[in-house]
């Protein structure tokens, strides 16, 4: 009877220790997964920030190009006004005023 009880207790202890070992391994795996997930989130955030910077730089380039075109058009307009003003003075001179 003692041998049966002793072997039963040994079996229960063995099962208990193996489940504790398994739980420890599962905990370690969980920590590893958290680390990998955190790294993936950081990588995604870095890519997202890079894309934002790229879009902003493209937008700024477009704004600068449009501003340059607008400035060129203003200069042309001023030149045309000067020409028209000169033509008006010529017309006044021709009419005798």
C-alpha positions as CSV (number, residue, x, y, z in Angstrom):
1,X,0.0,0.0,0.0
2,X,2.9,2.3,0.8
3,X,4.4,1.8,-2.6
4,X,1.2,2.6,-4.3
5,X,0.7,5.8,-2.3
6,X,4.3,6.8,-2.8
7,X,4.1,6.3,-6.6
8,X,0.8,8.2,-6.6
9,X,2.3,11.2,-4.8
10,X,5.4,11.1,-7.0
11,X,3.1,11.1,-10.1
12,X,1.1,14.1,-8.7
13,X,4.4,16.0,-7.9
14,X,5.8,15.3,-11.4
15,X,2.6,16.5,-13.0
16,X,2.6,19.6,-10.9
17,X,6.2,20.5,-11.7
18,X,5.8,19.9,-15.4
19,X,2.7,22.2,-15.4
20,X,4.7,24.9,-13.6
21,X,7.5,24.5,-16.1
22,X,5.0,24.8,-19.0
23,X,3.4,27.9,-17.4
24,X,6.9,29.5,-17.1
25,X,7.5,28.7,-20.8
26,X,4.2,30.2,-21.8
27,X,5.0,33.4,-19.8
28,X,8.3,33.7,-21.5
29,X,6.6,33.3,-24.9
30,X,4.1,36.0,-24.0
31,X,6.9,38.4,-23.1
32,X,8.7,37.6,-26.4
33,X,5.5,38.3,-28.3
34,X,5.0,41.6,-26.5
35,X,8.5,42.6,-27.4
36,X,8.0,41.7,-31.1
37,X,4.6,43.5,-31.2
38,X,6.2,46.6,-29.6
39,X,9.0,46.6,-32.2
40,X,6.5,46.2,-35.0
41,X,4.5,49.2,-33.7
42,X,7.6,51.3,-33.6
43,X,8.5,50.4,-37.2
44,X,5.0,51.2,-38.4
45,X,5.1,54.5,-36.6
46,X,8.4,55.3,-38.2
47,X,7.1,54.5,-41.6
48,X,4.0,56.6,-41.0
49,X,6.1,59.6,-39.9
50,X,8.3,59.2,-43.0
51,X,5.3,59.2,-45.3
52,X,3.9,62.3,-43.6
53,X,7.2,64.1,-44.1
54,X,7.3,63.0,-47.8
55,X,3.8,64.3,-48.4
56,X,4.5,67.5,-46.6
57,X,7.7,68.1,-48.6
58,X,5.8,67.4,-51.9
59,X,3.0,69.8,-50.8
60,X,5.6,72.5,-50.0
61,X,7.2,72.1,-53.4
62,X,3.9,72.5,-55.1
63,X,3.1,75.6,-53.1
64,X,6.5,77.1,-53.9
65,X,6.0,76.3,-57.6
66,X,2.5,77.9,-57.6
67,X,3.8,81.0,-55.8
68,X,6.6,81.4,-58.4
69,X,4.0,81.2,-61.2
70,X,1.9,83.8,-59.4
71,X,4.8,86.1,-58.9
72,X,5.7,85.8,-62.6
73,X,2.1,86.6,-63.6
74,X,2.1,89.7,-61.3
75,X,5.3,90.9,-63.0
76,X,3.7,90.5,-66.4
77,X,0.6,92.3,-65.3
78,X,2.7,95.2,-63.9
79,X,4.6,95.4,-67.2
80,X,1.3,95.5,-69.2
81,X,0.0,98.2,-66.9
82,X,3.1,100.3,-67.6
83,X,2.7,99.8,-71.3
84,X,-0.9,100.8,-71.2
85,X,-0.1,103.8,-69.1
86,X,2.6,104.8,-71.7
87,X,0.0,104.3,-74.5
88,X,-2.5,106.5,-72.7
89,X,0.1,109.3,-72.3
90,X,0.8,109.0,-76.1
91,X,-2.9,109.2,-76.9
92,X,-3.2,112.4,-74.7
93,X,-0.3,113.9,-76.5
94,X,-1.8,113.2,-79.9
95,X,-5.2,114.7,-79.0
96,X,-3.5,117.9,-77.9
97,X,-4.1,118.0,-74.3
